[in-house]
């Protein structure tokens, strides 16, 4: 997945959440109410919405689809040259494939007359189900080549981060298509994380796992600069995002419990008094390394999500 693909998917994710909340009227003060009464606020919002709609369609979606759909091997092409031609190296990462699937699922609802969004979302789902999902041990592989063969490298064979995106996209595809096979796989992925990745003692999820699902422990021979064996805020916010998407289509009590757990963990433990998020923590103790990746739009996406009201009544401790 090259930088162009990463930037596009992150921007589209952020733009979608911002566009959805553009007309929300929360916490409006007296001055704003007076301004709105003049009609100028509605006109300005309409202007901004039109600009965003143009950018979303013409400058983002139309540039990538159906161009990115891999009609030969399934899934989506993810690596491009500077002049927007497919690169020769087309490895496929669970995160990229899931995000493309999510985008096509959402776009198929917003633009129902464009059939390639519907077919693209289904193709993405089939690639997740038939290629990236491990038929033996369960869970989504981190990386495969273009033809769908698992690739090994410096990364963990399976990660909570990647499986979160798998759940995220499957829930969105089910919402757009009604295909119960997608919901069934999303449930299996959630329960796979519950069995292999969830930490029942300190809460949250272990990020790195072996192929059979065993969490990878941090040992003395792992370089100090490597993140292997740590829990991290990035996977945590995306798990929160994924569980939120799934809860919209599956009102399961355990899912609700884990969704609330992640919300409170991020709000009360990972967030610092300065408002930043702690980047890493050990598997068996509290977070300890401050920092947050710059430009992570998913924080904004998660913040814009509506949770059941009784999930956010507890105050930070």
N, C-alpha and C positions, 0 to 999 in steps of 0.2 A: 504494500500500500504506500504510494508515494505522497509527497506533501500536498500536491494538488488535490488528490482524492480526500485526504484528511481534512483539508481546509474547507472543501465543498460540503462534506457531510456534517462537519461541525457547524458551519454557517447556516446550512439549511435547517438543522435541528434547532438552533437558536432563533432563526427567523420565524419558524413555525410557532414556537411558544410565544414570541413577541407579538406576532400577528394575531394569535388567538386572544391575547389579553389587551389588544389595542383599545377596545371600547369599554373595558372594565372601568367602573366608577367606584373606586374604593378610597376611603379616607379623604373625600373631597372637602376642602375647607370653604368658608364663606366667599372668599375672593374668587375661587374657582367656580363656585355656583353662579355668581353674578356674571362672570365671563361667559359661562356656558349659556346663560339666559340670552345673551346677545346673538347667539347663533354662530359666532366666530369659532368657538371650540369645535362644534360639529363639522364645520367646513374644513378646518385645519386637520381634524382627524380623518376626514374623508380624503383629503389630499395625500396625507401620509399613507393611508391604506392603499390608495391607488398606486402610489409609487412602489410600495412594498409588493403589491400584487404583480406589477410589471417586472420587478426585479426577480421575484420568485419564479415566474413563468419563463420570461425571456432570457434572463441572465444566468439562471441556475438550472431549472428543470429542463428547459429546451436544449441546453448545451450538453446535458449528460444522458438524456433518455430520448429515444431508445438506444443511443450510441453505446452505452455501457453494457447492455444486455449481451451475454455471451451465448450466441445461438449455437455454438459448436459443442461446448462442454457443459453448459449450464451455469447458473449463477451469473456473476457480473465481472466484467473486466475492471481492474483496479489500478493499473499502472499505465501512465501516459507520458508521452514526450512533451517538450515545451510547446510544440505546435499542435497539440491535442491529437496525436496519433497513438494507437495502442503500442505499448512497449513490448519488447520480446519476452521480458520476464513478467509472467502473469500469475504469480503465486496468489492464493486466495486465503485471506485471514477471516476467521469467524466474525470479528468486529466489522470489517468492511462489508462482508456479504450480508450480515444482519442489518446493518445500517441502510444499505441499498434496498433491502427487502422492506424495511420500515418506511423508507421514503416512497417507494412505489405503492405500498398499501395506503398510506395517507393521501398520496396524490390521486389514487384511483377513486377516493371518496370525494375529493375536492373537484376533480375534473373527470367525471364519470364517462364522458364521451370519448376520452382518449384510451382506447382499448389496450395500448401497449403498457399502461401502468398496471392494469389488472393482470395481464399475462406476465409482466415482469415480476410482480409480487408473487404470483404463483410459482414462477420459475425459481425465484429466490427461496421460497419455502421448500420446494422439492430438493434444492441443493443442500439446504440445512438438514432436512430429514434424511436424505439418501446418501449424502457424501460426508458432511461435517459431523453428523451425530455418530458416535461410536456404537456400532451394533453389538459389540461384545460387552464392554464395561459401562456403556452409557456416558453421557456428557459430550460436549462439543469439543472437537479437536481445535487447537489454537491455529494451526496452519496446514494447508494442503497445497499441492501444485495445481496448475490449471486443470489437469485431467482428474484431480480428486484424490491423489495419493498423499498420505500423511507425510509431512516434512518435520524433521527434528533439527534443533539448533540450540542457540543460547537461551531460548525461552522455555517455559514449562510446557509439557504436552497438553495440559488443560489448565484453564484459569477461571477463577470466579468472574473476572472482568468480562471475558469472552462469553461465558455462559449467560451472564446478565444480558448482554446484547442479543443473544439468541432468544431468550424469553421475551425481551422487549419487542423484537420484530414479529415473533409468532403471535403474540397477543394482538398486535396491530393488524396483522394479516387476517386473523380470525375475525376481528371486528369489521373489517372491510369486506370479507368474503363469506363469512358464515361457515367456513370449512372447519368442521369439528376435529379433523385430523391435526390441524395446526394447534388448536387448543389442547388436545391430548398431549402433543409433544411439549408444549409449554409447561403443562402440569408435570410431566416426567422430568423435565429439566429442573424445575423448581424443587421437586422431591429428591433429585439427584444431588443438588447442592445441599439440601437438608441432611442427607445421609453422609456426605463426604466432606463438605466445606464448612458447614455451620459450626461455630464454636459455642457449645452449650454452657461453658463456664464464664468466659469473658465477653461473650456475645460477638456479633459480627461474623465475618467469614474469612477463612484462610484463602489467600489469593492463589497460590501455586500448588498444583497437584500432579501426581504421577498419572500415567495412563489409566491405571486401575482406580484412580480417585483418591489415593492416599495423599494427605498434605505433605508437601516437601518442607522438611525442617531445616532451619539455618544452622549450618555446621561451621567449624573453624576454617575449613578449606575453601569456603565461599569468599570471593573477593569482597573487601569492605565497601567497594563502590557498587556492588550488585544489590538489587532489591529482592533477590530470591529469599524466600522464607519469611518475609515481612507481610503483615497486613498493611493496607494502604487506603488513603482517603479516596483515591480515584475509583477503585473498584467499589468502594462503599457507596459513593454517590450514584454510581450507575446501577448497583443493585437496588437502591431505593427507587431509582427511575424505572427499572424493569418491573419491580414488584407493584409499583403504582399503576403501570400500564396493564399488568396482568389482573390486578384487583378490579379494574373497571369491567372486566368480562368474566371474572370468576370470583365470587364472593366467598372464598374459603376462609375458615376461621384461623387455621395455621398461617396462611398467607397474610392475613390481617395482622396477626401477632408479630410476624417477622417484619412486616412493613412498619409497624409502630416501633419495633425494636431498632430498626435502622434509622428511622427519623430521630429518635431520641439519642441514639449513639452519636450521630453526626452533630446534632444540635448541642448536646450536653457534654460530650467527651472529645470529639475530634476538633470541634471549633474552639479557637483560642479566645481569650478576652479581647484581643485586638480585632477579631472578626475573620482572621485567616483560618485555614484548615491545616491540621497537622498531617504531614505527608505520610510518614511511616510509623508503625508500631510493631513491637515484637509479638510473637504468637501467644505469649503467656502473660503479658503485662500491659500496662497503660501506654498510650501514645507518647512519643518522646522527641520526635524530630519535627520542627516547625517548618511550614512552607506550603505553598499551593502552586500547581502548574499554572502558568500565565495563560489567559485566554481560554479557560475551560468552560465552554458555553453550557455544558450540561448542568452546572451549578444553577444557572439561570432557568434552565428547563425544569429542573426539579423544584425550584422555588416557586414557579408559576403553577404547579400542580395543585389541584384541590384535593385535600385529604378529608376523610371522615372527621367531623369536628372534635370528637372525643379523643382523637389521637394526639392532639396538640395542646392539651390542657396542663400537662405537667410542666413545671418551671425548671429551669436549669439548676443543677445542684453543684 
